[in-house]
Amino acid sequence: MPTILKDFEKWKTFLESRVEQAKKAGMSDEAIAQLAYQIGNFLAEKVDPENREERLLKELWDVATEDERKTLARVIIKFVERS
């Protein structure tokens, strides 16, 4: 996964394909958003951002409340879906 994290466009494409797979597997939008929130928490705690875009996302995540993080996770899903 480190290669994916070094290039923001690859990261977006990777996320988009995972969202598509989840939808094809029958996951609801709410379940996908909850999973995105959990992944966001994991990445913020365990993974050092590899580029400026990911650093910005981490900084936003770090200052956000729990509800704001859930909203941010949903916004990121929308962002990668329209890529």
MOPAC internal coordinates of N, CA, C and O (Angstrom, degrees):
PM7 1SCF
backbone

  N    0.0000 0     0.00 0     0.00 0    0    0    0
  C    1.4426 1     0.00 0     0.00 0    1    0    0
  C    1.5285 1   113.07 1     0.00 0    2    1    0
  O    1.2310 1   118.14 1   155.92 1    3    2    1
  N    1.3239 1   121.15 1   -24.08 1    3    2    1
  C    1.4567 1   119.75 1  -179.95 1    5    3    2
  C    1.5253 1   114.04 1   -55.47 1    6    5    3
  O    1.2310 1   119.04 1   144.79 1    7    6    5
  N    1.3265 1   119.44 1   -35.21 1    7    6    5
  C    1.4563 1   121.29 1   178.77 1    9    7    6
  C    1.5235 1   110.35 1   -62.41 1   10    9    7
  O    1.2310 1   120.16 1   139.28 1   11   10    9
  N    1.2996 1   117.29 1   -40.72 1   11   10    9
  C    1.4638 1   122.05 1   179.12 1   13   11   10
  C    1.5255 1   110.10 1   -62.61 1   14   13   11
  O    1.2310 1   120.49 1   140.36 1   15   14   13
  N    1.3224 1   116.66 1   -39.64 1   15   14   13
  C    1.4546 1   120.23 1  -176.32 1   17   15   14
  C    1.5229 1   113.26 1   -71.41 1   18   17   15
  O    1.2310 1   119.60 1   159.96 1   19   18   17
  N    1.3131 1   118.38 1   -20.04 1   19   18   17
  C    1.4630 1   120.54 1  -177.83 1   21   19   18
  C    1.5213 1   112.40 1   -77.68 1   22   21   19
  O    1.2310 1   119.82 1   156.56 1   23   22   21
  N    1.3100 1   117.96 1   -23.44 1   23   22   21
  C    1.4632 1   122.03 1  -177.90 1   25   23   22
  C    1.5245 1   108.32 1  -120.07 1   26   25   23
  O    1.2310 1   120.32 1   -64.42 1   27   26   25
  N    1.3260 1   116.99 1   115.58 1   27   26   25
  C    1.4587 1   121.19 1  -174.72 1   29   27   26
  C    1.5240 1   112.26 1   -62.90 1   30   29   27
  O    1.2310 1   119.84 1   142.31 1   31   30   29
  N    1.3227 1   117.91 1   -37.69 1   31   30   29
  C    1.4697 1   120.51 1   179.06 1   33   31   30
  C    1.5260 1   110.62 1   -64.57 1   34   33   31
  O    1.2310 1   120.15 1   139.68 1   35   34   33
  N    1.3176 1   117.33 1   -40.32 1   35   34   33
  C    1.4728 1   120.43 1   176.59 1   37   35   34
  C    1.5248 1   110.11 1   -64.80 1   38   37   35
  O    1.2310 1   120.66 1   141.11 1   39   38   37
  N    1.3199 1   116.35 1   -38.89 1   39   38   37
  C    1.4521 1   121.29 1   179.36 1   41   39   38
  C    1.5275 1   110.32 1   -62.30 1   42   41   39
  O    1.2310 1   120.48 1   134.84 1   43   42   41
  N    1.3477 1   116.70 1   -45.16 1   43   42   41
  C    1.4686 1   120.43 1   178.35 1   45   43   42
  C    1.5259 1   110.96 1   -62.21 1   46   45   43
  O    1.2310 1   120.52 1   135.93 1   47   46   45
  N    1.3298 1   116.61 1   -44.07 1   47   46   45
  C    1.4640 1   120.75 1   179.46 1   49   47   46
  C    1.5223 1   110.58 1   -62.69 1   50   49   47
  O    1.2310 1   120.55 1   137.99 1   51   50   49
  N    1.3186 1   116.55 1   -42.01 1   51   50   49
  C    1.4622 1   122.00 1   177.85 1   53   51   50
  C    1.5280 1   110.27 1   -59.54 1   54   53   51
  O    1.2310 1   120.41 1   131.42 1   55   54   53
  N    1.3320 1   116.81 1   -48.58 1   55   54   53
  C    1.4653 1   120.23 1   179.82 1   57   55   54
  C    1.5219 1   111.91 1   -63.70 1   58   57   55
  O    1.2310 1   120.79 1   138.19 1   59   58   57
  N    1.3227 1   116.10 1   -41.81 1   59   58   57
  C    1.4634 1   120.04 1   179.38 1   61   59   58
  C    1.5241 1   110.70 1   -59.02 1   62   61   59
  O    1.2310 1   120.43 1   135.99 1   63   62   61
  N    1.3219 1   116.79 1   -44.01 1   63   62   61
  C    1.4668 1   119.43 1  -179.21 1   65   63   62
  C    1.5244 1   110.99 1   -66.58 1   66   65   63
  O    1.2310 1   119.87 1   145.42 1   67   66   65
  N    1.3265 1   117.85 1   -34.58 1   67   66   65
  C    1.4686 1   120.47 1   178.69 1   69   67   66
  C    1.5284 1   111.07 1   -70.29 1   70   69   67
  O    1.2310 1   120.28 1   142.84 1   71   70   69
  N    1.3149 1   117.06 1   -37.16 1   71   70   69
  C    1.4704 1   119.99 1   176.80 1   73   71   70
  C    1.5237 1   109.36 1   -64.93 1   74   73   71
  O    1.2310 1   120.28 1   135.98 1   75   74   73
  N    1.3303 1   117.07 1   -44.02 1   75   74   73
  C    1.4690 1   120.85 1   177.90 1   77   75   74
  C    1.5239 1   110.89 1   -60.20 1   78   77   75
  O    1.2310 1   120.07 1   135.99 1   79   78   77
  N    1.3288 1   117.47 1   -44.01 1   79   78   77
  C    1.4644 1   121.08 1   178.59 1   81   79   78
  C    1.5244 1   110.86 1   -61.03 1   82   81   79
  O    1.2310 1   120.49 1   137.47 1   83   82   81
  N    1.3169 1   116.66 1   -42.53 1   83   82   81
  C    1.4635 1   120.44 1  -179.74 1   85   83   82
  C    1.5242 1   110.96 1   -62.89 1   86   85   83
  O    1.2310 1   120.36 1   137.91 1   87   86   85
  N    1.3289 1   116.92 1   -42.09 1   87   86   85
  C    1.4672 1   120.35 1   178.98 1   89   87   86
  C    1.5248 1   111.07 1   -65.86 1   90   89   87
  O    1.2310 1   120.41 1   138.54 1   91   90   89
  N    1.3343 1   116.82 1   -41.46 1   91   90   89
  C    1.4661 1   120.48 1   178.43 1   93   91   90
  C    1.5212 1   111.30 1   -64.62 1   94   93   91
  O    1.2310 1   120.69 1   150.42 1   95   94   93
  N    1.3320 1   116.30 1   -29.58 1   95   94   93
  C    1.4627 1   120.80 1   178.90 1   97   95   94
  C    1.5279 1   111.72 1   -80.02 1   98   97   95
  O    1.2310 1   120.57 1   176.12 1   99   98   97
  N    1.3407 1   116.52 1    -3.88 1   99   98   97
  C    1.4551 1   120.14 1   176.17 1  101   99   98
  C    1.5161 1   115.66 1    96.60 1  102  101   99
  O    1.2310 1   119.80 1  -170.81 1  103  102  101
  N    1.3150 1   117.99 1     9.19 1  103  102  101
  C    1.4658 1   119.74 1   178.23 1  105  103  102
  C    1.5264 1   109.90 1   -71.05 1  106  105  103
  O    1.2310 1   120.91 1   -39.73 1  107  106  105
  N    1.3117 1   115.87 1   140.27 1  107  106  105
  C    1.4667 1   120.79 1   177.12 1  109  107  106
  C    1.5281 1   109.75 1   -75.88 1  110  109  107
  O    1.2310 1   121.13 1   -18.09 1  111  110  109
  N    1.3252 1   115.44 1   161.91 1  111  110  109
  C    1.4625 1   119.96 1   176.63 1  113  111  110
  C    1.5266 1   110.74 1   -59.35 1  114  113  111
  O    1.2310 1   120.69 1   141.99 1  115  114  113
  N    1.3277 1   116.28 1   -38.01 1  115  114  113
  C    1.4681 1   120.33 1   179.54 1  117  115  114
  C    1.5291 1   111.14 1   -64.95 1  118  117  115
  O    1.2310 1   120.28 1   138.23 1  119  118  117
  N    1.3299 1   117.07 1   -41.77 1  119  118  117
  C    1.4686 1   120.59 1   178.66 1  121  119  118
  C    1.5278 1   110.83 1   -65.24 1  122  121  119
  O    1.2310 1   120.53 1   140.28 1  123  122  121
  N    1.3178 1   116.60 1   -39.72 1  123  122  121
  C    1.4670 1   120.98 1   178.29 1  125  123  122
  C    1.5264 1   109.73 1   -64.92 1  126  125  123
  O    1.2310 1   120.15 1   137.33 1  127  126  125
  N    1.3212 1   117.31 1   -42.67 1  127  126  125
  C    1.4649 1   121.24 1   179.29 1  129  127  126
  C    1.5270 1   110.89 1   -63.53 1  130  129  127
  O    1.2310 1   120.33 1   139.33 1  131  130  129
  N    1.3251 1   116.97 1   -40.67 1  131  130  129
  C    1.4692 1   120.75 1   178.79 1  133  131  130
  C    1.5243 1   110.37 1   -64.54 1  134  133  131
  O    1.2310 1   120.52 1   138.29 1  135  134  133
  N    1.3151 1   116.60 1   -41.71 1  135  134  133
  C    1.4626 1   120.81 1   177.76 1  137  135  134
  C    1.5308 1   110.55 1   -64.72 1  138  137  135
  O    1.2310 1   120.32 1   138.40 1  139  138  137
  N    1.3250 1   117.00 1   -41.60 1  139  138  137
  C    1.4694 1   121.04 1   177.90 1  141  139  138
  C    1.5271 1   110.35 1   -61.07 1  142  141  139
  O    1.2310 1   120.46 1   140.50 1  143  142  141
  N    1.3091 1   116.73 1   -39.50 1  143  142  141
  C    1.4648 1   121.55 1   177.54 1  145  143  142
  C    1.5312 1   110.51 1   -62.36 1  146  145  143
  O    1.2310 1   120.49 1   134.18 1  147  146  145
  N    1.3238 1   116.66 1   -45.82 1  147  146  145
  C    1.4637 1   120.95 1   179.65 1  149  147  146
  C    1.5268 1   111.27 1   -64.08 1  150  149  147
  O    1.2310 1   120.51 1   138.57 1  151  150  149
  N    1.3227 1   116.63 1   -41.43 1  151  150  149
  C    1.4658 1   120.66 1   177.77 1  153  151  150
  C    1.5256 1   109.80 1   -65.07 1  154  153  151
  O    1.2310 1   120.33 1   138.75 1  155  154  153
  N    1.3234 1   116.98 1   -41.25 1  155  154  153
  C    1.4612 1   120.67 1   177.18 1  157  155  154
  C    1.5190 1   111.92 1   -58.15 1  158  157  155
  O    1.2310 1   120.39 1   136.79 1  159  158  157
  N    1.3194 1   116.86 1   -43.21 1  159  158  157
  C    1.4662 1   120.51 1   176.96 1  161  159  158
  C    1.5195 1   111.10 1   -61.46 1  162  161  159
  O    1.2310 1   120.71 1   134.63 1  163  162  161
  N    1.3245 1   116.26 1   -45.37 1  163  162  161
  C    1.4634 1   120.55 1   179.65 1  165  163  162
  C    1.5261 1   110.83 1   -60.19 1  166  165  163
  O    1.2310 1   120.59 1   130.28 1  167  166  165
  N    1.3359 1   116.48 1   -49.72 1  167  166  165
  C    1.4633 1   120.25 1  -178.23 1  169  167  166
  C    1.5297 1   111.35 1   -61.87 1  170  169  167
  O    1.2310 1   120.45 1   138.25 1  171  170  169
  N    1.3229 1   116.75 1   -41.75 1  171  170  169
  C    1.4648 1   120.40 1  -179.17 1  173  171  170
  C    1.5243 1   111.66 1   -63.28 1  174  173  171
  O    1.2310 1   120.69 1   145.79 1  175  174  173
  N    1.3296 1   116.28 1   -34.21 1  175  174  173
  C    1.4613 1   120.59 1  -177.60 1  177  175  174
  C    1.5231 1   113.31 1   -85.93 1  178  177  175
  O    1.2310 1   119.90 1   147.19 1  179  178  177
  N    1.3363 1   117.79 1   -32.81 1  179  178  177
  C    1.4665 1   120.46 1  -167.12 1  181  179  178
  C    1.5230 1   116.04 1  -115.52 1  182  181  179
  O    1.2310 1   119.58 1   161.83 1  183  182  181
  N    1.3276 1   118.41 1   -18.17 1  183  182  181
  C    1.4624 1   120.16 1  -171.51 1  185  183  182
  C    1.5277 1   109.94 1  -119.49 1  186  185  183
  O    1.2310 1   121.21 1   -50.90 1  187  186  185
  N    1.3278 1   115.29 1   129.10 1  187  186  185
  C    1.4593 1   120.62 1   176.70 1  189  187  186
  C    1.5243 1   108.83 1   -80.18 1  190  189  187
  O    1.2310 1   119.57 1   -51.99 1  191  190  189
  N    1.3331 1   118.43 1   128.01 1  191  190  189
  C    1.4687 1   120.49 1   179.92 1  193  191  190
  C    1.5253 1   111.42 1   -56.97 1  194  193  191
  O    1.2310 1   121.27 1   -39.53 1  195  194  193
  N    1.3393 1   115.18 1   140.47 1  195  194  193
  C    1.4608 1   121.15 1  -176.36 1  197  195  194
  C    1.5248 1   113.20 1   -98.31 1  198  197  195
  O    1.2310 1   119.94 1   169.12 1  199  198  197
  N    1.3297 1   117.72 1   -10.88 1  199  198  197
  C    1.4627 1   119.78 1  -178.81 1  201  199  198
  C    1.5306 1   109.08 1  -150.99 1  202  201  199
  O    1.2310 1   120.83 1    -6.46 1  203  202  201
  N    1.3148 1   116.02 1   173.54 1  203  202  201
  C    1.4721 1   119.54 1  -173.93 1  205  203  202
  C    1.5250 1   112.82 1   -66.44 1  206  205  203
  O    1.2310 1   120.07 1   146.23 1  207  206  205
  N    1.3389 1   117.46 1   -33.77 1  207  206  205
  C    1.4706 1   119.86 1   179.22 1  209  207  206
  C    1.5239 1   110.76 1   -65.89 1  210  209  207
  O    1.2310 1   120.70 1   136.84 1  211  210  209
  N    1.3152 1   116.27 1   -43.16 1  211  210  209
  C    1.4623 1   119.70 1   179.05 1  213  211  210
  C    1.5272 1   111.20 1   -68.93 1  214  213  211
  O    1.2310 1   120.57 1   146.58 1  215  214  213
  N    1.3273 1   116.52 1   -33.42 1  215  214  213
  C    1.4631 1   119.71 1   176.78 1  217  215  214
  C    1.5354 1   109.93 1   -64.35 1  218  217  215
  O    1.2310 1   120.36 1   138.71 1  219  218  217
  N    1.3232 1   116.92 1   -41.29 1  219  218  217
  C    1.4657 1   120.77 1   176.86 1  221  219  218
  C    1.5273 1   110.52 1   -61.66 1  222  221  219
  O    1.2310 1   120.27 1   134.27 1  223  222  221
  N    1.3320 1   117.08 1   -45.73 1  223  222  221
  C    1.4644 1   120.01 1   178.67 1  225  223  222
  C    1.5266 1   110.78 1   -60.05 1  226  225  223
  O    1.2310 1   120.28 1   137.89 1  227  226  225
  N    1.3259 1   117.07 1   -42.11 1  227  226  225
  C    1.4659 1   120.29 1   179.00 1  229  227  226
  C    1.5258 1   110.83 1   -63.60 1  230  229  227
  O    1.2310 1   120.50 1   136.98 1  231  230  229
  N    1.3298 1   116.64 1   -43.02 1  231  230  229
  C    1.4656 1   119.40 1   179.64 1  233  231  230
  C    1.5276 1   111.13 1   -63.68 1  234  233  231
  O    1.2310 1   120.29 1   139.82 1  235  234  233
  N    1.3311 1   117.06 1   -40.18 1  235  234  233
  C    1.4639 1   120.35 1   175.87 1  237  235  234
  C    1.5234 1   110.43 1   -62.68 1  238  237  235
  O    1.2310 1   120.83 1   135.25 1  239  238  237
  N    1.3385 1   116.02 1   -44.75 1  239  238  237
  C    1.4652 1   121.50 1  -179.78 1  241  239  238
  C    1.5280 1   110.08 1   -60.27 1  242  241  239
  O    1.2310 1   120.85 1   136.46 1  243  242  241
  N    1.3332 1   115.97 1   -43.54 1  243  242  241
  C    1.4639 1   120.71 1  -176.07 1  245  243  242
  C    1.5288 1   113.17 1   -64.41 1  246  245  243
  O    1.2310 1   119.63 1   146.92 1  247  246  245
  N    1.3243 1   118.31 1   -33.08 1  247  246  245
  C    1.4698 1   119.96 1  -178.51 1  249  247  246
  C    1.5302 1   112.70 1   -91.30 1  250  249  247
  O    1.2310 1   120.14 1   169.18 1  251  250  249
  N    1.3156 1   117.33 1   -10.82 1  251  250  249
  C    1.4670 1   121.49 1  -175.87 1  253  251  250
  C    1.5283 1   111.78 1   -79.41 1  254  253  251
  O    1.2310 1   121.52 1   -29.21 1  255  254  253
  N    1.3310 1   114.70 1   150.79 1  255  254  253
  C    1.4609 1   120.57 1   170.63 1  257  255  254
  C    1.5317 1   107.97 1   -76.73 1  258  257  255
  O    1.2310 1   120.53 1    -6.13 1  259  258  257
  N    1.3177 1   116.59 1   173.87 1  259  258  257
  C    1.4638 1   120.03 1   178.56 1  261  259  258
  C    1.5297 1   111.23 1   -58.50 1  262  261  259
  O    1.2310 1   120.19 1   133.96 1  263  262  261
  N    1.3272 1   117.25 1   -46.04 1  263  262  261
  C    1.4681 1   120.22 1   179.32 1  265  263  262
  C    1.5242 1   111.47 1   -63.27 1  266  265  263
  O    1.2310 1   120.58 1   139.85 1  267  266  265
  N    1.3231 1   116.49 1   -40.15 1  267  266  265
  C    1.4650 1   119.81 1   178.20 1  269  267  266
  C    1.5252 1   111.33 1   -65.47 1  270  269  267
  O    1.2310 1   120.40 1   143.49 1  271  270  269
  N    1.3313 1   116.85 1   -36.51 1  271  270  269
  C    1.4673 1   120.44 1   176.93 1  273  271  270
  C    1.5256 1   110.85 1   -64.12 1  274  273  271
  O    1.2310 1   120.61 1   139.61 1  275  274  273
  N    1.3171 1   116.44 1   -40.39 1  275  274  273
  C    1.4669 1   119.74 1   177.69 1  277  275  274
  C    1.5232 1   110.11 1   -63.35 1  278  277  275
  O    1.2310 1   120.63 1   139.52 1  279  278  277
  N    1.3271 1   116.39 1   -40.48 1  279  278  277
  C    1.4659 1   120.48 1   176.54 1  281  279  278
  C    1.5198 1   110.40 1   -65.04 1  282  281  279
  O    1.2310 1   120.21 1   136.19 1  283  282  281
  N    1.3093 1   117.20 1   -43.81 1  283  282  281
  C    1.4644 1   121.10 1   178.90 1  285  283  282
  C    1.5266 1   110.95 1   -60.75 1  286  285  283
  O    1.2310 1   119.98 1   139.92 1  287  286  285
  N    1.3164 1   117.65 1   -40.08 1  287  286  285
  C    1.4678 1   120.96 1   177.34 1  289  287  286
  C    1.5275 1   110.29 1   -60.34 1  290  289  287
  O    1.2310 1   120.41 1   137.23 1  291  290  289
  N    1.3317 1   116.83 1   -42.77 1  291  290  289
  C    1.4722 1   120.62 1   178.15 1  293  291  290
  C    1.5292 1   111.49 1   -65.28 1  294  293  291
  O    1.2310 1   120.65 1   139.97 1  295  294  293
  N    1.3185 1   116.36 1   -40.03 1  295  294  293
  C    1.4676 1   120.55 1   179.32 1  297  295  294
  C    1.5283 1   110.25 1   -64.80 1  298  297  295
  O    1.2310 1   120.06 1   138.94 1  299  298  297
  N    1.3109 1   117.50 1   -41.06 1  299  298  297
  C    1.4685 1   120.74 1   178.57 1  301  299  298
  C    1.5228 1   110.13 1   -63.26 1  302  301  299
  O    1.2310 1   119.87 1   140.41 1  303  302  301
  N    1.3247 1   117.85 1   -39.59 1  303  302  301
  C    1.4676 1   120.75 1   176.74 1  305  303  302
  C    1.5258 1   109.51 1   -60.35 1  306  305  303
  O    1.2310 1   120.06 1   131.86 1  307  306  305
  N    1.3196 1   117.48 1   -48.14 1  307  306  305
  C    1.4726 1   120.65 1   178.41 1  309  307  306
  C    1.5225 1   111.00 1   -59.86 1  310  309  307
  O    1.2310 1   120.63 1   139.37 1  311  310  309
  N    1.3125 1   116.40 1   -40.63 1  311  310  309
  C    1.4596 1   122.23 1  -179.42 1  313  311  310
  C    1.5287 1   111.45 1   -60.80 1  314  313  311
  O    1.2310 1   120.25 1   133.01 1  315  314  313
  N    1.3278 1   117.12 1   -46.99 1  315  314  313
  C    1.4733 1   118.62 1  -178.23 1  317  315  314
  C    1.5215 1   111.81 1   -74.78 1  318  317  315
  O    1.2310 1   119.82 1   152.83 1  319  318  317
  N    1.3239 1   117.94 1   -27.17 1  319  318  317
  C    1.4660 1   120.19 1   178.72 1  321  319  318
  C    1.5205 1   111.94 1   -68.15 1  322  321  319
  O    1.2310 1   119.74 1   150.47 1  323  322  321
  N    1.3091 1   118.10 1   -29.53 1  323  322  321
  C    1.4588 1   119.10 1  -179.11 1  325  323  322
  C    1.5209 1   112.87 1   -94.49 1  326  325  323
  O    1.2310 1   120.51 1  -175.66 1  327  326  325
  N    1.2980 1   116.63 1     4.34 1  327  326  325
  C    1.4757 1   120.64 1   178.17 1  329  327  326
  C    1.5107 1   111.45 1   -72.76 1  330  329  327
  O    1.2310 1   120.10 1   180.00 1  331  330  329

